[in-house]
Amino acid sequence: MRYVILGTAGHIDHGKSAIVKALTGIDPDRLKEEKERGITIDLGFADLEYPDGLMVGIVDVPGHERLVRNMLAGAGGIDIVLLVIAADEGIMPQTREHLHICKLLDIKTGLVAVTKADLAEPDWIELVSEEAREFVKGSFLEGADIVPVSSKTGQNMDVLKEKIKEAALRVKPKPSDGLFRLPIDRVFTLKGFGTVVTGTAVSGSVSIDDVVEILPRSLMSKVRGLHSHGSPVKTAYAGQRVAVNLQAVEKEDLRRGDTLVQPDKFLPTTAIDGRLQLLNDAPPVKGRALFHFHTGTSETIARCILYDRDELLPGETCYCQMRLQEPVTVQSGDRYIIRRFSPVETVGGGEVLDPSPSRRRKKEGLDDLKIFEHGQLPEKIGVKIKKAGLRGMPEETVQGWIKAEVPAISDAIRLLKNKCELIQVEDILIHREPLDSFKKAVVKMLQRFHKENPLKHGMPKEEIRTALRLPQKTFAGLISKLNEVRTEKETARLESFRAELSAEDMARILGLLSKGRFQPPAKPEISAGLSMAEKQVADILGNMQKQGSVVRINDSVFLSRPVYEEMLNLLWGFFSKKPEMSVSEFRDLLGTTRKYAVPFLEYLDSNNITLRVGDIRKFLLKGGTASSAPTT
């Protein structure tokens, strides 16, 4: 089955709804007020099915100038436009505005119906048709079929139906391999079923029992049932009009403008970078002006920041940033419309280029936006990930960022990896350029650290991470990619660096520790005794500890390795004769004072050599010797 969406366009009372009813047998005016007043107020829907498997979903839009916002909510998913012009009135204001909107939405194809043909003479109909032909010149409808019809008599309805089929077969299908996305245009409840939302699936597919997310509200739900074109279905695809029965969501929680999506892929945004095109008859636009912003089925207020200029003149285009009052769910490649804040009228629109932009410096270049507009898919993805810097982007986020089929995105990422432009770190994609900058920053930091601390084996990794303001997981993955850097537990050093240890200084310190035996000098005392800076003493002791020539009891007290082993042997001898030992017995055994005995015992307890039970100790190193005890 092939699915295409056709939308009506045209002035109020030109017969849009009547032509839909004549084509399909379905009255798209569903509201009581619409039937009473004879005008379309909100969106209406119908289906036109062809015997060869083509299904055309029809979105009928209101034509009144005050209801253009409702028209815009239905225009986003349209593939073909049926521009309706009444033979008795010709081109009218909303005929023009609707055509402008369709052009700005980049609709590619359509046709023109001259309605109420039964009310005019053939010569007059030919005159109106010629007027229509001139009116659409320069637009996507230039050269389109113009069909005079009468909904009342059925004149040329078969011809129109066939022309719609021809146009539909020329439409490029929506991306069924993309992520599922359905802008919601209607929310209601059905007795016995609960909340139902409808819309046009603009990409992907959805099936019964799938988990879905409603953005920007971040609500999770499950699909209880699906209807498309009047029939229940198990799976709905891009290009279909779909009604989705949602589980565990109340009607009051949702509204037109929300988007039903595949979970954990899309990020709502309050700013977009885009290309803005101003209509030829629009007033000039100054920077920071306010507008009504429409995309998909959503509407909000936007402040327009013009790039590289202070004013945009009628008919001109430029890059801009729209800062939005409320979040919307869009992808790069989506279209948008802006209408003046007051008086409300359509003035322009364009393409979303980056739905998650950063604020740009005033004189910053726009090369990235040029690539987002004109580049190939790998180029666009590469630039976006490069702009993300060291934080990078998961592939799932890339999928939600750009309107493309998922396999094509995966192929583009694979190509960039093969060209070594992208690096995978855990589940994050990072561009080579920020990774090179990261390497330079880390190497520079380590060079400075090694110069200032020649006796330390390495710089604390946490200090590097904090300086670069990176998440722990990202930092760990990035630093592991650097061949120039060696990481060891909590520190990092340059691969080429070795701590400059002085054999003479180590011998002097070891001499003082050995002489002090079980009453060793603390670091400040060693510093004073050897006329060395305390920091230098601490660095040397740290290196000696790593070499195993000293044992660190606590931050201030160290024992030489022979003295430490002597202590263990004395303990072994004591406990071979007696099962328990008091602090005073331990003090006397070593011939030291309580000042030293207590920290020694605390060290032995923490390393599971002794066990404290009340005020006594028991020996845990059974069957061992001093050489089998911990060395740090």
C-alpha angles and dihedrals in degrees: 000000000000117000126203131168121222121192129196122227133183148088125314116278094014091121105260095142092041092054090050091051091047091051098044110016088238122118105221092196100093101162121092090227091053092054093045096048097034094230132107111247103170137017117298129196138208140159131234111195124192123203094239095065101273115134118190114194111204125212111196112201131198116255102203115112091233090056100052089110088062090046090053092052089061099039099068098083098038119129098178129027124211104203108205120205121176115229091221096054110022123194112007135177097271090044086063096041093047091050090049090052092049090050092049090049088056095236105176107203145018146127140242126244119198101205134200090039089158089068097057140059119251092251091053092048089052089051092051090046090053090049089052091048090054092043095057094045111127092021132097087266094062106125092011121144114272111204123187108215142171120210089193099055099023092240111172093348090130090050091050091048091053092046090052089053092051091050092046092054089057093056118108107236118248114254105276090178091056126096114287111261129165121175105214116236099167137029125188143140130245120204109252093013108058127208120015128184127190135198145124114286102232095186144000127010139271131205137195112280092023115139111237136184127222112215144236085015093059092224119157122214143157129238109248096175144351134213126184126181092348099311134094113250135183093218132023123202140204112285095034129113102237136193111200122197105211129206125226095001125114123221089236089060093062139056143174108286096044116115129225109215147163105276126261096008107089130062118203112228139204094199135045133183112217151148112267122203118191120211117248093244096041122113117253116277120224124204117273093021118152123240143170104255120207128186128155104335095324131103129190141146118273135190109216116221109194117213120220095000143055098221137028115211127212112287093014129119132208143157116269146163121237112206107201131213092213130026121262132191111235141144133217104274097038120125130234140189129213125203127190116267091230129033089026110232135134112265105163150318142185148166130323106233103173119015093186106043130163121230107273126225112245096251097034115130124253098218091117092057091049089055092046087053102041108011130104119260096262090050092051093048093045093052093046093051091046090054089052087065120195093342088066124180134271113237089245090061091050089053090054093044100060133042102239139110114279095236090053090052091049091049091050092050091048090052092051091049091050089052088050091239092120128044123199113225110180101308094333127100114216127184120240094239098061088041089056089049089050090052092050091049094049094045091049091049092049093046090054092045094050090048092052095039107034092162097053118092094218151340119267108261091219090060090055093046093050092050090053093042095227130151113257095245094047093047094049091051094046098048090049087062094061113098090189093061129069118201122203117183104295099356139068130204138173112272089236095050125101122177112254102236119185111216089203094054092046091050091051093051092044089051092056093047093048091048092050091049107174092001098054121178115257121238095267090051092049089049092052094042095052097033090238129138111263090233090055091049090050092051093049092048089049091054093044089052091053089049090050098238092118135030120223110226094176136329093291107028126068132172126207112246095248092050091048091051090048088055091052092049091050089051091049091052093047096049093045086069103031130031098213138041133193126215091253091051090051091048091052092044090059096035091232138117132267088253088071101025094064097053089044090054093045089054091049091049093050091050094049094245093116132020122217115221109177107305097341136073132225125201117247100176093087118173091008139108135219091270091060094054123100115283099208 
